Amino acid sequence: MKRKNLLKFAVILSLVTAFTSCSKDDNSSNKGEDKGKTDGPAPFQHKVLVEDFTGAWCQYCPIVAHDIEELEKTNGEKIQAIAIHNSVSADPNNGGYDPFDFFPTERKAFEREMKVNGYPFARANRAIDFRATNGIKSTIDAYLSQGSPIGVKINSNLKIDSGTIDISIKLAKTFEKGLKYAIFVLEDGLIFRQSNATQFFPPVESGWTKNFVHNNTLIAIPNGFRGDYIDSAITLESKEITVNGTPVTYKAQKVENLKVVVVISDADNNILNTVVAKANTKQDYQLKK
């Protein structure tokens, strides 16, 4: 998987502001347009990102999976989880095997960045301990009450093993240090055993839930966990930045269970918004309710 550390833009000032950028291939482009002011400093709906570092061998990881499911029941429009799987064995017959660890090199590097020191491990917006459940709902509510200054529009064309993703990013304020965007493809409904020493997800036989349903499973990271940089020359108030034709490859089981997640962060890696769309659907900008 090829990762870019920097998108370079050339800005030409005339009657219309336009620019071109480096792209992954001939079908990928970045362009900014002035679409007019968006009312308010943070008018867009803010989803909270929950990254769950997990493994099918981890006997206490179902605690986090349960907490995420419970939050999804009451706050489904407020959070988006990403389950990042880790396999500690390459042998499918070994209890440490997890078939959903698709990019171990990138995962290990990201774990080091996130200071993962044991499993289960989960972070909300890459900053808050998700397992501190007493405060997580109030934290989510605090983020949502603020809204986000960034909106994201998603359109994808995904098949069983590959596809392309188009996104547009709308800015309600200027970001003087630029931004980053990361694209993820997830799959729900993946069935595989799960080591389980908890009271959740019965029946548990000999320490395992045999047909555990793994949701929000990360299966593709076309531009890495941290994403690509958008130069400050174009991260200006009222601009719309478009990235078309990002190619993505993966191993999916059912196309209808795929979804695309886009995470926007500032230059200092603070999460500013997370947006999700089901595969092969168009997700427009979501305004704060």
Secondary structure, 3 states (H helix, E strand, C coil): CCCCCCCCEEEECCCCCEEEECCCCCCCEEEEEECCCCCCCCCECCCEEEEEEECCCCCCCHHHHHHHHHHHHHHCCCEEEEEEECCCECCCCCCCECCCCCCHHHHHHHHHHHCCCCCCEEEECCCEECCCHHHHHHHHHHHHHHCECEEEEEEEEECCCEEEEEEEEEECCCCCCCEEEEEEEEECCEEEEEECCCCCCCCCECCEEEEEEECCEEEECCCCCCCEEECCCCCCCCEEEEEEEEEEECCCCCHHHEEEEEEEEECCCCEEEEEEEECCCEECCCECC
